[in-house]
């Protein structure tokens, strides 16, 4: 049983504790799902999470703000039960984050659908030649009568190929570099959108390489102001980076639970692995990493919910530490399982594959170090 005492920390209100308990009860009854067909599993999970009412937390109603503590608690809880369920929830939030924060009333009609689990969303920022280097986005959006014509490629796009709607970032050219980007809301059925390739990774989920072949989008597709795309992207990541740390925390808590169960199994020779001080040391290190990660995550989430305009430093610290710590915790749990740790069908083997990508997406660890250093130095 995962530790729940952290819910009594002063970061949370009673509604957060009730939400965490509700999500945990739902997850215990419905997860894990079969990962054999990731596309079908994600479609089913989005529909189920929407029907259960949890996806309403993935976006903000008009006039309201996103509650980052709720986002983090849901992601942590779902990840502890099933990484694909966490992914399905997270992408509904990240995919429509720009609309939650900056969307027009017309655009928010899509948000109503994604929050109900009736449409799947995607966030299309990464390109073949610019992953973390968003300022050098090459996809272009040329002004034409009545709108824009988009050309370029996007890659490693989560929900690519199954999404109903994409938020696309492209260069409109108001200024050089980051100041010349804009964000657009693009339905998946537009003419000219091509799925070049579906990408297989070590922890399967829907992922694709997209090409935009002179895709026409009307003026109403522009999110916010032309030239504000970089600000929009960073504002979205400012919210959702903490939640990546929360997902990693969920993986780490599950790994600690699995390790505790393993080391307390009676051995044929007598006693348990937990009797050894070396093993006790490993357990202590794991528990310490879990609590330290939780403190950083929920500090960042609390600060944002308390009205901070930006929490770039806090979110970067939370994302960096939680994902790196989870990798260490899971690796230790695998080691304590011996040969079973690398066998399919064992939770720690699945966790070992799930955690690795979190140290890369939404700003790799090295990028987070740059964000933190600039904040400290500046």
N, C-alpha and C positions, 0 to 999 in steps of 0.2 A: 504494500500500500504506500503510494507516494506521500511524502510529507506535505501536510496541508497547513501547518502552523504559520507559514508565511502570510496566509490570508488575514492574520490578525495584526500585521504590520500597519502602521499609520498611513501608508500610501493608499489604503483601500477604504471605500464606504461599504455599507451593508449591501447595497445593490451589486457591488462587485463580488462579494462573497456568495451571494445567492446565484449570480450568473455562473461563477466557477463551479458550484455544486450542480447546477442544472446541466451544464455542458458535460461534466464528468459522468453524470448519470446517463445522459443520452449516448455518450461515447461508449460506455460500458455495455450498453444494450445493442449498439449498431456497428461497432468497429472491432477488429479491422475488416476491411472489405477485400475481395479478391482483386489482386493487382495484375492478373493475367492479361487483361485488356484495359490498359490505362485510360484510353479515351472513354470507354463505356463506364469505367469506375468513376472517373471525374464527373461525367455527366450525371450519373446517379447520385454522387455525393453532393453536388451543387443543388440538385432538386431536393434531396433529403434535408440538407442544412437550411434551405429556404423554407421548406414546409415546417421545420422545427422552430423557425423564427430567429435562428442565430445569425443569418446573413444580414438582418437589418442593422447589425453592428458594423458591417463591412463598409458602410457608407453613411454619410450624414444627411438627415432630412434638411430641407431648405430652412435656412436661418439657424441651424444648429451646428455644433462642431463635432468632429470625430472624437470619440472617447478612446484614447490610446491605451489606457489601462484595460478596458474591456477587450480591445483587439489583442493585447498581449496575453491576457488570461485565456482567451479562447484559443489562440494559437498554441500556447504552452500545453493546454489540456488536450487538444486534438493531437498534437505531435507526440505526446506521451502514449497515446493509444494507436495512432496510425499516421505515418508521415504523409500519405496521399490525401488523407482527410484535411490535414493542415494545409497542404498545397491548394486544395480546392477552395477552402475558405479564404486563404491569403490572397489568391489571385483575383477574387471578386473585389477585394478591397484595393489592392495595388492597381489592378486594371482600370478601375474607375476612380482612383484617387484624385486625378486631375479634375474630374467632373464634380466630385464631392467638394473640392476646395474652390474651384473657379468656374464651374459650368453654368451655362444659361438655363433658364426654365425649360426651354425646348430640349436641351441636351440631358437634363435631369430626368426626362422620361425614360431614358435608357437606364439610369441609376435605379429608378423604381423597379425595373425588371430584374436587374442583377441582384438587388437586395431581396427580392422575392424568390430567387433561384430559378427564374424563368428565362434568363439569358446568361451566357458565359462571356466574361470580359478578358482582355489581354492588354499588356503594357508594352509597347513596341519602341524601345529606345536603342538597344544594342545593335551595332552594325559590324560587318566583317572586319572593317578597318578601324573601328573605334568602339572599344568596349567601355573601359572606365573613362576614356577621353571624350566625354560627351561634347565638348566644345568643337571637336572636329567632325561632327556629324556631317555625312556627305549626301544623304537623301535630300532632295530639293522639292520645294513647293513653289511653283511659278504662278504668279498672279495671271489669271485669264478672266475674260468677262464672266461675271457671276460667281467667281470662286477661285479655286487653285487647282493646279495639275501637279500631282506628286509622282516622282520617279526616284527609284533607289532600291536598296536592299536592307532588310533587317534580319538578324539571326539570333539564335538561342532565345526565341520568343516563347515564353511559357503560355500554354493554351493555344499556341499557333496551330491552326488546322481544325480546331474544334470551337474556337471563339465565335460568338455572334457579333461582337463589336470590339474594335481596337482603338486605343489612344496611340496615335502616331506622332513622332517628333521629326520635323523636317526643317531644312534651312530656307527661310524666306528672305534673308539677305539684308535686313534693316541695318546691320552693322557687322563687323568682322567677328569671327569666333562665336563665343557663347551668346553674345547679344543679338545674333541674327537667326535665332531658332524660334519656331512656333509649334504649338501643339494642336492636333486635330482629332476629332471624333470620327471614326471611319467604320461604317457597317461592313460586315464580312462579305456581303453579297455585291459589293461595288464591282463594276467592270474594271478589269486590269489588275486585280489582286491575284497573285499566283503563289501557291505553296510550292516552293522549289524542292524542299526536302524535309522529311521528318527526321529529327535527331534523336538517336538512342543514347541514353546515358546510364550510369551505374545504378541509379535509383530511378527507375522508369517513371516518367510523367509526360504529358503532351508537350512537345517542344518542336519548333519548326524554324526553317529558314524561309523568309518571305521575299518576294519581289513585287515592287509597285511599278506597273507598266503604264505610265501616264494616267494615273487614277485621278478622275475629276471629283473634287469635293466642293460643295457650295460654300458660300461665305458663312453660313450658319454652322458649319462644321468646325470653324476656328474656336478654340477654347481660350478664353481670356483675350488678351491683345496680341496682335502680331509682334513678334520679337520678344515675347515674354516666355518662350518655351523652356529656356534653361531655368528660369526662376520657378516655373511650374514644376518641372521635373525634380528640382532640388527640394521644393516644398513637400512634394509627395514622399520623396525618400526620407526627408526629415521626420515624417510621421512613421513610415513603415520600416525603417531600419531597426528601430527598437523591437518591432515585432519579429524580425528575423532572429534576433537574439532570444526572444521568448520561445520561438520554435526550437532553437538549439537547446534551450533550458529544458523543454519538455523531453527531448531526446535524452539529455543527460540524466534527468530524474528517472526515466525508464531504465537507463543503463545501471544506475545506482541500485534501483530496486532489484533488477535481475542479478546483479553481483551479490547483494545481500542474501537473496534467496539461495544462490549457488554456494556461497562459502559457509552457510549454516546447515548444509546437508550432511548427515552423519556419514563418516567414511568407514570402509570395511576394516581398516586398521585401528579404528577408534577415534573419537573426537571429530572435529570439523576443521576446515581450512581457517575458519575465523579464530581458532585457538592460537594461530601463529602471529607473532607480533609484526612480521613483515606484511602479512595480509591486513592486519589492523591498520597499519600505516597507510596502505593503499586506500582503504575505506575512508580513513580520516581525510586524506587528500581529496578524494572524490566529493565528500560531503562539503568540504571547505570551498571547492570550486563551484559547486552548485549554489551555495548560499551567496557567494561573492557575485556570481553572475546575476542572480535574482535581484540583489540589491542595486546593481547598476542598471538593470533593465527597468525596474519599477521606479527608480529615481527619475530616469529619463521620461518615462510615461507620465508620472505624476507632474513633473515640471511642465510638460506640454499641456496637460489637462488643466493646469493651474494658471494658464494664460501666457506662458512664455512664447514670444513671437517665433523664435528659432531655438532648437535644442541640438544643433549640429554636433557640438562637442559631446554632449551627454549621450546622444544617440550613437555616435561613432564609438565611444567607449563601450557602450552596452553591446553593440553588435560585434565589435572586435573581440572583447573579452569572452562573451558568452559562447560565440562560435568556436573560438580556439580552445576554451576550457571544455566544452562539450566533446570536442575531438579527443582531448586527453582522457576525459572520464570514460568515454566509450571504449577507447583503446585499452584502458586498464580493466574495464569490465570484460572485454574480450579475452585479455590475458588470463584473468582469473577463471575463465571457462575452459582454458586449455584447448584441446583440439575441437571441442564442440563450439568454440567461439567463431570458427570459420565455416561451420556447416550451415547450409541452407535449412530454413525452418526454425533456426534459433534467433531469438529477438536481437541479440547483440550483433549478429552477422548483418541483419537488415539495418540496424542503427548505424553500423560502421559505413555502409554504403550511403545511407540517407544524409549523414552529417557533412560529408565532404563538400558538397556544392554550396552549403551555406557560408563557407569561408570565402566564396568567390562572388556570388550574385548580390546585387544591390550594393555594390561597392566592396571590392576585395579587401582583405585584411591590410594590405600595404597602402591602399587608398585611405582607409580609416586612420592609419598612422599619420598620413599627411594632413588630414583634416584636424586631428587632435593637435599635432605639432603647430600648425598655423594658428590655431586658437590660443595655444599657450604662449607662442611667441608674439602674437599680435595684440 
